[in-house]
Each structure stands twice: as C-alpha cells, then as structure tokens.
Amino acid sequence: MRNDGHHRPLRGRTAECEALDEVARAVEAGRSAVLVVRGEAGMGKSALLDHLVARVGDHRVARGAGVESEMELPFAGLHQLCAPFLDRVPRLPPPQREALATAFGLSSGPPPDRFLVGLAVLGLLTDAAADQPLFCLVDDVQWLDRVSAQTLSFVARRMLAEPLALVFATRETKGRDDFSGLPGLTLEGLRNADARALLESVAGGPLDERIRERILAEARGNPLALVELPHNPREPEPADSLGLPDPGPVTGRIERTYLSRVHALSADTQRLLLIAAAEPIGDVTLLRRAAERLGVDPGAVGPAVAAGLLDVGALVRFRHPLLRSAVYRSAALPDLRETHRVLAEVTDLDPDRRAWHLARATVRPDEAIAADLESSAGRAMSRGGAAAAAAFLAHAAVLTPQPRRKASRALAAAEAKLRAGAPGAARELLALAESTAPDERVHAHAALLRAQIAFASSRGDEALTALVAAARRLVPLDVALARDTFLDAISAAMFAGRLASATDVREVSLAAQQTSPPMTGAPRDADLLLDALSTRFTDGYDASVVPARAAVQALRKETAVEDVLRWSWLVSALAAEMWDDCAWTELAARHVHTARALGALTELPLALNSRVVIHVSAGELDAAGLLVAEIATIQEAAGNGFTAYGALTLAAWQGHQQEAADLIRTSMADAARRGEGIGVAIAQRAMAVLNNSLGRYQEGLEAAREASAHPTDLVAAQWGLVELVEAAARLDQQEVAEQALERLTRITDAAGTDWALGIQVRSRALLSADDTAEALYREAVERLERTLVQSELARAHLVYGEWLRRVNRRNDARHHLRTAHAMFSAFGAEAFADRALRELRVSGETTTAARGAVVTSLTPQETQIARLARDGLTNSEIGAQLFLSPHTVEWHLRKVYAKLGISSRRLLRTAL
C-alpha cells in the first residue's frame, strides 16, 4: 500500500468501503461497474483503492496513476494502465488496432481520432476481462494528461455487460471534469469520534490534551493529516499564539509536515528525493544514473526508505503525491534546473521526455532545444495529443532566439492550444507572436486564430465579424486560406441566419466575391463551393444554380477525407437547396460513413442529423428513429451537445402531437440560445408540418410564415413555402397562398428537377380551378414517383384524394386515399395516416388495412443491433459502428433473441 498506517486511514469509512465492495460484487456477477471517488488530498482515496485490491485479490487488477509532471505527455496515463494488455492489440479490428498503435507510439500513421482510440481501449480491456474479471484502478486522475482522461471517460460511459470495473480517484477540482455524470462517491472529513480514534492509534503514546485538540482542529477530519501531523516536529510558537490552529489549507499543512521530515535527512538523501520527484516514470535505473552524475551516493536512498518517504521496488514511488509535489516545489531553482539537465542526459531512449527535461533545465533561448521540442510536438500531434503538442510548442516558442521563428512557433502553439480546448492559453501565445515579430503575415494569422477562438466560444455577431475581418486581412497574403476563411464565415452566417445583427450572410458573401481563386491548377472544391454559396446569397437563387451544381458534382467525386469531413454538411445542404435528391442522399451517406470510419464523434452527430432528415423525406421513419437514438448515445459518450434538428423533424412527421410540440419548442429555444437562426427556421418548418398533418391549418400557417420569412435560411425557407401554400389554401387565404406559390415557383423552375417540379405542381393544384387541378395532381404524382422523397409522394396522393372526394369522385378518391394511408402507415407518420383515414371514411370506406408492422418490444438500440446482425455484420463490426464492445453487442443480441422468440442470428431475417 502506498498510504502507510495500514488500514488505519479507513477508520470511519464503513459506508465508503461498502461502495467499493458493491463494485466488486457487480463485476463478480458479470456486470460492469464504474465509480469515481472524489475528495481533497489525504481523504483516503488511495486507501480505498487499496481496500478494493485486497477485496478482489483473486482477480486481475490493473493500476495506474496520474503524475502532475506528465500532464503534457500524450497518452502517458493510458499507456500506463494498458501496458499489461498490449499483447492483445493484434486481436482488435484493424482501424482500432492502428489507432491505438499510433497513439502509443508503437507505429506511425495519421493522427488517430481520440474516439477511435477510446473504442480500441474499450475492446482491449473487455477482451482481457473475458478471461477473468478485471479491475482497473486509476489514482490521481486530476493529473492525467487530457487525452488519457477523455479516453477513459469515453470507455467508462460505453461499458455495460462486461466483468470489468473502472474506479477513479481524483481530487475535487474547479476546472474541467471529464468524469462528471459518472457514478461517484465524495469523501468528507471524518466525524469527530472517528478522527480522535484514528489520532490515538497513530500517536505512538499519550498526547498532551492541548496538542491533541490543536491537531484535530488543524486536520479537520482529514485522515492523512491525522496520521502525519503527530510526527511533525513542532515549530517554535510565538508567545502570544495561544496555540491556535493553523488557519491555512490542510494540504499545505501536510506538505510542510512532509518537508520537515525531508529536511531532517542528509543533503545527499534530499538531492536523491529531488531527482525522484523530477523523474515522473519512477525508473530505478534512471534514478541511479542521474544520482551518479550528480555525485550522490546511491546508498542515500536508504534513509528515505527507512523514513517511510520512498518505496523502491520495480519502480520508485513516493509515500503520497503531496510528498512528491512538496519536494519538487520547495527545491531551489538552480538545483531544480541542474536535476532536469542531468535527467535529460541520462534519458536516451525517449526523445520527448529528454526534450521535456531540457526545457525545464534551460532559462536562456536555445534553438537546439527549441527544435527538439518542436519535433516532440510533431510526434505528439501525430499520435492525437493536441494538448501535449501545444505544451511542447509553447516551450519551444519561449526558448526560440530568432524573432520570426519564435512568432511562427507561438502561432503554431496557439493553434494547438485552441484545438486542445484552451482558448485562454491560445490568446497569451498570440500576444507573444504579435509582440515578437512586426510582420503582417504573423498578425493576419493571429487575427484568424482570434476569430476562430471567438467562434469556438460563441456563434454571435462578434465572432462572425472577426472571421470576416481576418479573411479580408489574409487576401493579399494567402488567398487560398482567405477564401477558406470566407467559407467558414459564410457557414457561420448561415447558422446565425435571422439572429445575426451586425453582419449577415449577404454581406459576408459580397466580401467573399471580391476575391479570386488561386490561378494555379484547377479550381479547388472549396473555391467552387464558395462561389456557389456567395452567388446564392448575393445574386439570388436563379444565378446560383449552375455554380451550385458544379460544386455538388465536384464534391461528389471528392475522396480526400479532410475535405469530406470539412465541407460535407455545406455541400449536402446545397444539394438539398437545388432539389437534387440523389446527390443529397449520396453526399450525406458518405459524410456519415467517413465520420464513422474515422470515429470522428465530434463530426458524426452533424452528419447523422442530416441523414435523419433524408430518411424522413424517404418515408423511412424507423431508420430515422434509430439514428436519433444513436445521436443521443454518441453525445452521451462524447459529452457534447447539439441542437436536435433531426429529432424534431422526425417528431413532426411521426405526428405524436404533444411529444413533438414539446421537442420542437425546446429545440427552438436551444437554437435561439446558441444564436442559430437556421435552427429556428428548421423548428418552425417542423411545427408547420406537424400542424398541417393534424389539420390545424391556422397554426400551420403561422409556423410556415415564420419558417419561410428569411430567404437566406438555406433549404428550410423553401420547405416552409410548401407548408405555407397548403395551410393558406385550406384557410382560403388566396393572396397569401399565391404569394408563397410565386416565390416557390421561381425557385423550383430554376432547379428543374422532378422533386422541385413535383412539389411545385402539387402546390399549384391546391390553388387551381377544378378543370385544371387534376392534370397538376397527376403530374405531381408522376414526377414524385421518380424521386427518393417518398413522403412527398404520399402527400401528393393525399391531397389528390382529398380533392377528388370534394368534387364527389368518391371511387377515384378512395384509390389515392388508400395509397396515402398505406404509405403513411408504413412510414409511421401517424397524423398524416389519420388524416387520410378520416377522408377515407367520409368517402364511404368502411374497412382499412392494418396500420404498419407489428410493434415489438425491442428498444431502438436493440432494433439497430438486430438489423445490423441480420445484414451480416459481426459483433466486432457492429460494436465499431455503434461504439460498443463486442461483448455488449452479444449481450444485446441475447435479449433480442429472447424478445423475438428465436435462438440465433440466422433467424433474424425472418423475425425482422
């Protein structure tokens, strides 16, 4: 045990020990368990982990711990935990195997996505747990490097049915907490009776009452303080102190107690303790080699071990992290730098740790060390360690003597800090770059990064204005980067939509049109996309059709993964704006496939939301529902939020009135809070669909009017016009309907696709006289039958049947109303199906076909897993797609078999 006093620190921790015992029982029963033990230093977190180790002695235990000085080294904590299982890496699926090998530096390759690494770690640990129950215990989580903490948090949220435990111990922190939301246990100070009993058990003899009361007051129930303070040689007290308790933090008091014991040792032993504190790995060989170079007698370690400060076995371990930090922080700067210099000399197998030591050993600018740090940053970035790369580059910038190179490294460090989610540090590095080199290129790039920092924290007007200003500044320096920045600004302005006040999308587009693409080679995809969008928002829809189709066709052929991820949302939205259902479907499907293949969970929810809307348009509401459930699962795993555009569109078409209305209102408020005007438009269009499906045309008209009020709302405004025409026609508001139809006609004539023209003639038929309406309805059905948007085809049958019933052609009406009812029922669009059913009954229909398929008790996730298994995917392939372990997939399948009354996956095709 690292915490001496044996089990004394657990006195008064009966309930806490029981919580750890419950973890053990769950895993022994074949279930997963996660627990985060929180508390200030010395509260007994490590002792509780030791208790669990003793409790599960017959099972496999893997331990790791964060080290404060290793927080800048990517995957250091994760590698420490996973090291015993690396022989199992070849058993992982290839994408996971490659990602983990790259992250751990076992092979080279493109930077791995951190979520793909997380899935690999999940697979690695669950594979090990399949042999026997596995307990993974990680202490001092607050000092883990960021990417290790995020990965372990991901794994903890994806465990379900494996005999595997993850138990974390961490101090309470005010900053980031990657483990928030997980089952937790917070340690408070011991009750007074338990504190007194613990103090008496460690005092080694009777205590003066005044000293006992002072220790109790200073310890404040902290078990480590109660164990350590009695052994502290008392400092002389002022005569007027009256023996009052030290008002300072308990941790500071414990550190001073440790230092008093350190200072009682010889100079050689103190220096050896400093070497151990500065060397984070705990490598005994490195410790001895460094001691020899500093002229320290290797035997000096004996007194530190005898004093209970250090444990030397396979690794060098301090009695407590507070002791390590106290030794390191109290060292004189010359001694500290000399120690790091020597450690750099003896660290010959790890260039990154060598550079790390050299950076701390150096106070003067040194290009050689700065170059080493820059190389380490490159290696860190290639392994997906953005935070580590940022730290290395920041050190490199500080140590760089040449001003231009210093500014360049500071800019690179700022960009890495932004990627790592540290905007404050990024701003400081931008200030360093700007103050170092009076170069316009440096200042322009700094302006771009400041704009990106602003946009990352808020999508408000200030960020949008900054992006435009940065793009303009870059034009004479780097026109390609300037145009990419304009494209980002247009995307931002599209999201802001009606909520933008200072700079709108038209102004951004006008500024973008003043630039020309680089003259070398063929136009880039980004240039084609920028030209199409800027034309759309300045010269109007008609003028944008030709450049938009060129951009869509070019990006349909794109194979570069980075461009697919960066531009797919924009170009698929542009395809929908052009009423090109085939390109829209293809581009969105590729976006999802690419994001899934890379494990890009930050991008995947956006791609899946687009795919949900496509499934809804195709009448595939069940498939859309599965993706909505998957989005929720991914967001839970990734810990990020996203306005539920797909979910509210699905809810509107499903026609579950109260549920859909609540979701739409919530999403609209969320979009408004985020400053996403386009989200308001999408939500209003969904509200219009819902109300029109229910026959509440006045509410439908009001929502559709709002949805279509801003023509710059890409796609949503056009679809809002469709709903506005129908609602106004049903309310006999002829003028409103005709104005909306006129706008819709200009757009759909320019698009000229079957989807566009089918919607146009269907809308025109609603306003036409009886002698012309039928030909329009027939044309609408014929055109929409040639498209993928089957939900719109069903609506064409519905309104055609409604018209036929009103002109007393009941037999003809029943044919189209039956078709509409059957389609909507199969889709799961209940309100539209009920509307068709009401019309059927009025037309004289006495019986109707049963609605939809038989409903099973499968959950959305079970349905998704069952369908993937039916389609031939293995458990590993299903797990990779849904971010689950193969064991969890099998657990779900067993539940599916039981619910469907089958015995194997080969029967799924029939059962589903």
N, C-alpha and C positions, 0 to 999 in steps of 0.2 A: 504494500500500500504506500502511496505517496504521502498521505497525511498520517503523521505518527500519532501516538496516543491510542493506536489500535482502533477499537470500535468506540472509544470514548466520545468522539465528535457526533456519534449517532444517538447519544443520550437525549431523550426528549423528542426523538424523530420517529416515533412508532407509526404514525399515520403515513409519513413520507416513505418509510421502509415498506409499508403495506402497498403503496402505489407501485413501487418497483417490483414487489413480489407479484402484483397483478400483471405487470408486463411479462414476467417470466411465465406465469400460468397461461397467458394468452398464446405465447409462442409455442409452449409445450403442447398446446391443444391444436396447433397447426394454423393459428391466425397471426396476422401481422400486428405489430404494436409500435406506436411512436409516442415519445414523451420528451418534453423539453423542460429541464429542471433549471429554474431561474433563481438568482439570489446574488447578493453582493459577495465580494471576496471573503472567504473564510466561513461562509454559512454552512458548509458541509456538503457541497455538491459533489466533490471528488470522493468523499467518504461514502456517499450514497451509491455512486458508481461502483466503488469497491464492494459495497454490500451486495449489489446485483451480481458482480463477478463471482463472489463466494456462493451466492444462491444458485447460480447456473453452472457450477464447476464442471458438470458432466457434458456440457455442450460447448460448441465453438464460440469463442469470443474474439472480436477484433477491436482494438482500441486505437484511438488517435487523439490528438490534441492540437489546438491552435497555438501558435507561438507568435508573440507580438512582432518580433523582428522578421517573421516570414510572411507578413501580410501582403508584401509586394511581389511574392513569388507565385506565379500562377499554378494552380492545381497542387500546391505543396501539401495542403491538408488532405486532399482527396487521395493523392498518391500514397500518403502515409497509411490511410485506412485500407486502401485496396491492394497494397503491396502483397499481402499473403495470397491473393487470389489471381494474380496476373497470369498464372499458368492456364487459367480458364479463358483468357481473352480470345484465343483462336476459335472457341466454340460460339462466339457471338455472331449474329448476322453481319455480313461484310460492311455495310455502312456504319454500324455501331462499332465494329472492331477497328475500322480505320480511324474513326473519330477519336476513340479512346487512346489508340496507339499514338496518334498525333498529339493529343492533349498531354500525355505523359512523356512525350519526347522519345518514344520507342521507335518512331518512324517519322518521315517527313511527308507533308501533304498540305492541301489548302486548309486555312483556319477552320476548325470544326465548329459547328453550331453547338452552343452550350446545352441545348435541349436534347440534341442527338447524343452528346456525351452523357447527359443525365439518363437517357434511356439505356445507354451501354452500361452505366454503373448499376442501374436497376437490374438489368439482365445478369450482370456479373454476380451481384450479391444474392439474387434469388436462385441463381444456379448453384452457388455454394450452399445456400440454405436447403436446397433439395436433398443434400446428403444427410445433414443433421441440422437441428435448429441453430440459427446464427444470431448472435447478439453483437451489434455494432455500437460501441460507446465512444462518443466524441466529447472531450472536455475542452473548456475554454473556447467555446465556439465564437465568442466575440472577437477572437484573434485569428480566425480562419481567413485566408485570402478570399476575396469576394467571389470568385468563380467557384471555388470549392463549396462555400456556403450556399450559393444559389443551386448548385447541382444537388447537394444533399437535401435541400429543401424540396426540390423537384421530386427526388426519389421518395422522400417521406410522404408526399402527397399522392403518389401513384401506387403505394403498397396496399394490398388488400387481403390476399388469401395465401400468403407465403409464411412459413415458420421463421419469421425474420423480425428482429426488433432494431429500431434506431432510437437511441437515447442520447440526448444532447444536454450538456451542462453549459450554462452561459451566465455571465453577469448581466444585471439589468443595465440597459443602455438607453440613452435618449435618442440616438441616431437610428440608422437603418436596422430593421429586424427582419431578416429573411425567413425567420421561423414563426412569424406571427400567424395566428389562426390554427396552429397545431396544438394537440392536447398538451397541457402544461401543468407544471407544479411550481409554485413560488415559495421559496423558503424565507420565513421570517425569523427574527431573533428568538432564542429560547425563552420560555417562561421563566420567571424568577427562580422558582424552586429547582427546575432542571439546571439553570445556569449555576446556582450555588452548588448543586451536587457535582456538576462537571468540574467546577473550580477546585473543590475539595479533593477530587480524585486525582488531579494532576499536580497539586501544590507540593507534594512530597513532604508534607509536615504541616503543623498548625500555622495558620496565618494570623497576623495581627488584625484585629477587627477593622481598624481604620484602613489598612492596606486592602483587606478583602472587599470592603464596601467601595473603595476607590476603583479597584479592578472591575468589579461588577458594573459600576457606573460607566466606566470607560468602554467596557466590552459591549454594552448594550445588547446582550444576548447573543453576540457573535461567537460561535463555538471555537474558531481558530484563535480569536483574541483571548478567550478564557484559557486556552491551552498554552499560549505563548507568553502572555503578559506576566504571569508569576515568575518566569525565568529571566525577566529583564532586570539587569542591574539598575536600581533606581537612580534617576538623575538627582543631583542636589536641588532642593526646592528653596525658593525664596522664603524668608522668614514669615512674610505676610500671605503666603499662598494658602494657608489653612488646609493644605492637602486637597484642594479642589480638583475634580476630574478634568482631564484634558478635553477641551471642547472640540478639538479637531476631528476629522473623519476617522472612523475606526481603522480603515485600511492604512491610512498614514501612520497611525499609532503602531499597527502591526509591523509595517515596514521599518519604522525606527527601532522596534524591538529586535527584528532580524539584524539590522545594521549594527546594533550594539554587540551582538554576538559575533558578527563578522569582524568587527574592529578589534575584538579581543584575540584574534588569531594572528599568526606571524605575517609579515609582509609578503612572503612567497605564497602562502596559502590564500591571502586576499587577492593576489595577482592571478593565481590559478582560478579562483572563483570568477574573476572578471573575464578571463578567457572563456570559461564555460558559459557565462551569461551572454557573451557576444557571439558565440558559435551556436546557431539555432538548431542544428541537426542533432547534437548530442553525440557526435562521433568521437569515440575514445582515442582513436589514432590521431585525428586532427588535434585534439586537446594536448596529447603528449608531444607531438611535433612542434606545436606553437609554443608550448612551455619550454622546450629545449632551446628554441631560437631566442626566447626572451631571457634565457639563463635561469629559469625557475626549476628548482629541484622537483622531479616528478613525484617524489615522496611527499611533497607538500599537500597532496590530495588527502592524505590520511587524516590529519586533524579535522578537515571539513567533513569527512565521512563520519568520524567519531563524534563530532558535534551535532550530527543529525541534519546537517545542512545540504549534503550532497549524497547521491546514491550512484555508485559507479558499477555498472554491470555490462550488459551488451551495449547500453547507451548511458550517457551521463544525464542524470535527472536531478533537478532541484527539488528540495522538500516541498516547495509551493511556488506557483508563478509569482507571487508577491515578493518572494526572496530573490528570484532572478531579476525582476524589474528594479528592486531596491538596489541590488549590487550594480546593475548597469547604469541607472540614473545617478547614482551617487559618485561615480568614478570621475576623476579629474579628466578634462578634455584631452590633454596630451597623452595620458595613459590609455584613454579610450581609442584615440586615433592610432597609437602605436600598436595596440592589440589588434585592431582591424587590419592594419598593414601586414602584420605577421600572419594573420589568418588568411589573408589574400595570397601570401607567398606559399602557404602550405596547402591551399585548396587548388589542386592542379587538375582535377578531373571534372570540375563543374565550372565552366566559364561564367555562367550567370551569377553564381554565388561569389566567385572571385571578383567580378566587377562590382557586385553589391558591397563587398568588404572594402574594395579600393575607394568607392565613392564616399564611404564613411571615414576613410583614413586621410582624405585629402581636403585641404582648405583652399589651396590656390588653383586657378584654372589649369587644366591639364588635358590637352587634346587627345592624347593616347587613351586616357581613362574614359574621357567622354565618348570616344569612338567605340570602346569596349561596351559601354553602357548602351549606346545606340544599337550595336549588334545584339545585345541581350534583349532590347526592346523588340527588335525584329523577330527573334526567336519566340518571345512571349506572345506577340501578336499572331504568329503562325500557329500557335497552339490554342488560340482563342482567349488569351489572357489580356484583355484590353486594359484592365486596371494595372496589371503588372507592367505592361508596355508603357503606360502613361507615367508610372513612377520612374522607370529607367530613363525615359526621355526627359523627364523633368530634372533629374540629377544630371543628365548629360548636358542639358541647356545651361545649367548653373555653372558647370565646370568647363564650358567651351570658351576659349580665349578670343577667337575671331568673331567680330560682331555679326556679320551676315550669317555665318553658320550657327551662331548662338540663337539668332532670331528664327532661323529655319527650324532648329530643333525645338525651340519653345513653341512655335506654331504646331509642329507635329505632336508635341506633348499635350497641348491644349485640345487638339482634335481627339487624341486618345482619351483624355480626361472626360470629354463630352460623351464619347462612346461608352465610357465606363460609368456614366451617370454621376459625374462630379462637376457640375457647372461652375460652382464657386472656384474650385482649383483651376478650371479652364480659364476663367476670367483673369486670374492672377498671372497665369502664364502668357496670356495675350498681352497684358500690360508689360511684361518683361520683354516680349518680342518687339512691341512698338517702341519701347524706350531704348532698345539696343541698336536698332538699325533704322535710320530715317529713309526707308525705301518704300516707294509707293506700292510695289507688289506685296511686300510684307503687310502694309497697312490694309490693303484691299482684302487679302486673305484673312486678316484679323477681323475685318468688318463682316466678312461672310460667316466666320465662326461665331461672332457675337450674335448675328441674326439667327443662326441655327440654334444657339443656346436659348435665345428668346422664344423661338418657335417650339423648342422641346418642352419648355415650361408653360407656354400659353399660346393658343392659336388666335390671340387677339390682334387688334389693328397694329399695335406696336411691333410685333414680330413680323407681320406681313410687310409693313413699311420698311423695316430693316432689311428684309430679304431683297426687296426691290432696289433699295439703295446700294446694297452690296453687289447685286448683279450689274447695275449701271457702272459701278466703280471698276468692275472686273473687265468690262468690254474691251478697253484698249490694251489690256494686259494678257488676257486669256479668254478669247471669245467663246471657245467650247465650254469652259467652266461657267462663263457668264450666262450662256444660253441654258445650261443645265440648271443654274440657279433661278433663272426666269421661269423655267418649267416647274421647279419646286414652288415658286411663288404663285404661279397660276393654280397649282394644285391646292395650295393653302387658301387662296382666294375663293376657289370653288367650294371648299369645305366651309369657309366663313359665310359665303353666299349673302343672304339678306341681312345677316347680322354684322357685316363689315360696314364701317362708317368712314374711316379715314381713306382707305384705298380699296377700290372694288376690283373685280376680275377684269373689267373692261380696261381700266387704267393700267393694270399690270400687263395686259395683252398689248396695248398700244406701245408701252415701253419696250416690250419684247420684240415687236415688229421693227423697231429701229435698228436691230442687229441683223447681221447676215451670217449664215453658217460658214465655218472654215472652208476655204476654196480647195483644199487638198482632198482628193478622193471623192467617193460617192457620199451623198448626204447620210449622216448618222441617223439611226432610228429616233434618237432624242430630238434631232433637228426637225424631222418630219412631223413628229408629234407636237412639237412646239408650234410649228407653222399652222398645223390644223387647228389646234385649240385657240391660238391667238386670232386666227381668221374667224373662227366661230364666235368669239366674244367681241369682235370689232366690226366686221363686215356682215355679220349675220349668218343664219343657217345655210341659206342657198349657196353662198360663196364658199362655205366650208366643206361642202360635200366631197368635192374632188380631192382636196388635200387630206381630208379625213380618211377617205377610202385608201389613199396611197399609204398613209401611216398605218392603218389597220392591216393592210396586206403585208407591209414590210415587217411589222412586229409579229404577224402570224408565222413568219419564217424564222424569227429570231431564236437562236439556240444558246446565246450567252446567258448563263444562269443569273449573273448580277443584273443584266438588263431585264430579264424576265421578272425577277423579283421587284426591281425598282419601278418599272413602267406598266406592269400588267393591269393594275387597278385602273389607271388612267385610260389605257387603250381599250380595255374591255368596256368601260363606261362610254367611250367614244363609239364603239361598235353598236352598243345599245342605242345611243343617240342617233345613229344612222339607220336604225331599224334593221340591222343585219343580224338576224337571229343565229345563223350558223357561225359567224365569226365571234359573236358574243359568247356563245356556248363553248366554242373551242378555246378561246383565249382564257376564259375563267377556269375551265377544266385544267388547262396547262398551269395556270397560276397555282391552283390547289395542289396539283401533282408535284410541282417544283418545290413548293414550300414544305410539303410532306416529306419529300425525298431528302431534303436538307435538314429536316427537323427544325425549320425556322418558325418557332411558335409565336414570335412577335409579329410575323407577317401572315401566318396561317389564318387567324380569325378574320382578317380583312378579306382574304381570298375566299374563305368559306361563306362569309356573308353574301358575297356576290353570287356564289354558286347556289345558295339557298333561294335567292330571288329567281334565278334561272330555273331551278326545279319547280318553283311555284308557277312560273309562267308556262312551264311544260305540263302542268297538271300533276306533278309528282310530289304531292304534299307530304307523303310518308317519307320519301327520301329527304325532303327539306327538313322535316322534323328531326330526323336522325342527325343531320348536320348541325342543327340548332343545339341539340344535346351535346354534340361533340365540341362545339364552340365553348359551351359552358364548362366542359371538362378541361379544355385547354387553358381557358382563362384562370380556372382554379389552380392548375398546375403551374402556369407561368406567373400568376399573381398580378395580372394586369387587367384593366377594364376596357370596355369597348361598347359604344352605343349599339343597341341590338337592332340594327337595320333589317337584317334577315328575319329575325324572330318576329318583329312587328308586322312585316309584310306577310309572313306565313299566318300569323294570328288573324289578320284581316280576312284572308281568303278562307281560312277554316270556318270563320263566322261564329266563333264562340263569343257571343256579344260582350258579356261583362269582362271576361278574361282578356279579350282583345282590346277593348276600350281602355282598360287599366294599363296594359302593357304599352299601348300607343301613347297614352298621356305621360306615363313615366319616362318613356324614351324621348318624347318631345321635350320634357323638362331637362333631361340629361343632356340632350343636344344643345339646348339653349344655354345651359350652364357651361358647356365646353366651348361655346362660341361657334357651333357648327350649324350654320343656317341651312345647309343642304339636308341635315338631319331633320330639321323642322319640316321641310318640304316633303321628304320621304314619309314622315309620320302623318302629315296632313293627307297625302295621297292614300295612305293605308286607311285612314279614317274615312275617306270618301268611298273607297272600295267596300269597307265594312257596312257603311250606312246604305249604299246603293244595293248591296246584296240583301239587306234586310227590308228594302222598300221604304226606307226613311229618307226620302229624297231631299227634303229641306236641309237636314243635317249634312247629307252628302254634298249638296250644292255648296254650302258654306265651307266645308273642308276642301272641296275641289277648287273653289275660288282661291283659297289660301295657297294650295299646292301649286297652282299654275300662275300665281301672281308675279313671279320673278322669272322671266325667260332665261336668265343665266343659270338657273338651277338645272344642271345637266340631267337629262332623262326625266327626272321627277316632274318638271314643269310640263313636259309633253304628255306624260301619262295622266297628269292632273287634268289637262284639257279634255281627255277622253271621258273621264268621270264627270266633268262639268257639263259636257254636251248631253250625256244621258240624264243626269239629275235635272237639268234645266228643261229638257224636253218633257220629262214626266210631270213637271210642275207647270207646263205650258208657259214658261218664261222664254218666249221665242227669241227675243232680242239677245238675251244672254247666251242662249244656245247657239244662235247664228254667229255671234262674235267669236265664241270659242271655236266653232267649226271653221271659221275663216282662218284663224291662226293655225289650227291643226292642219288644214288643207295645204297651206303654203309649205309647211314642214314636210308633210307626207308626200306631196307631189315632188318635192326636191329629192327626197330619199328614193322613191320609186320602187321599193321592194314590195313583195307580196304582203309582208307583215304590215308595212306602212299603209299601203293602199287598201288592204283588207280592213284595217281599223278605220280608215277614212270613209269608205263606202258604208260600213256598218253604222258609223256615226251620222252620215248624211241621210241614211234611210230613216233614222229616228225622226228626222225633221221633214221628210218628204211626203208629198201627197200620195194617196193610195195607188194611183195609177203608175207611179214611178218607183214606189218603195220596194216592190217585190224584186225587181231586177237588181236593185242595190243589195238587198239582203242575200240574194243568190250569189252575187259576185263576191260578197264578203265571205260567205261560207267556202266558196271555191278557192279563193286566194288563201284564206287562213288554213285550209286543209293542206296546203303545200308548205306550211311552216312548222317550226318546232313549238310554237306558242299555243298549245292545245287549250289552255284555259280561256284564251280569247276566242278560239273556235267554239268552245262550249257556250260562251256568252253570245256569239253570233246566232247559234241555234236557239238560244233562249229568247232573245229579243225578236227574232224572226217568228218564232212560235207565238209569242205574246201578240205580235201584230196580226198574225193570221187569226188568232182567236178573237181579237177585237173586230175584225172585218167579217166575223161569222163563218170562217172557213175552218170549222172545228176539226174535221178529219185531218186536213193538212197540218193544222196547228199541233194536233196530238203527236204526229210523227216527229216534229222538231223538238217539241217539249219533252217527249220521251228520251230523245237523243241527249238533250241537255241534262235532263235529270239523271240519266245513266252515267254520263261523263262526270258531272259534279259529284255524284255519289261515289263513283270510283276514285275520284281525286281526294275525297274527304272535305270538299267545300260545302259544308252543311247548310249555310244560309242561302247560297245560290241554289242548292238542291231543293230546299224547302220552297223557295220562290217558284222554281219550275213545277214542283208538286202542286202548289196552290193553283197555278194556271191550268195544270192538267185536270184537276178536279172541277174547276169552273168550266173547262171544255167538255166535260162529260166523262172523263176517265174514272173508272171505278176501282181498278186494281193497278198497282205499280210493282215493278221489280224490287226485290230486296235491295237495300242500300249497302253498297260496299262489301268488303270482305269480312269474314268472321273476325271479330276482335279477340285477340289472345291476351293473356296476362303478362306478356313479355314487356320488360322495360325498354325504353329507347336504346339503351346501350346493349341490352341482350339481343334486341332485334338486329342492331347493326353487326354485332359479332356473329350472330346466326347467319345473316346474309353473306358476310364475307367468307365464313366457313363453307356455306353452300356453294359459293363461287370457286372453291378450291384452294383458298389461301391457307397456309399452315398457321399454327398458333403463333410462331415467331413473326410471321409476316403480318398477321392481324395485330399483334402487340406493337409492332413497329409503326403501324398506321395509326393506332389509337392510343399510343403512348402508355401501354400496359405491359406487364411482364407476361411471358407465355404461360406461366403457372396461373396467373389471374384470368387469362383468356380461357384456359381449360376449366377453371372453377365456374366461370360464367356459362360455358357450354354445358356443363353438367346440370346446371339449373334450367337451361333452355330445354335439354332433353326431358327433364322431369315434367316441365310445364306442357310440353308438346306431346308427351306420352310416347317418345321414341327412345332408341337405345344407342344411336351412333350418328355421326355426321353424314353418313351416306344417305340417311333417311331425311335429311333436312330439305332436299329439293322438293320432295313430295309434301312434307309437312308445311313448307312455306309457300 
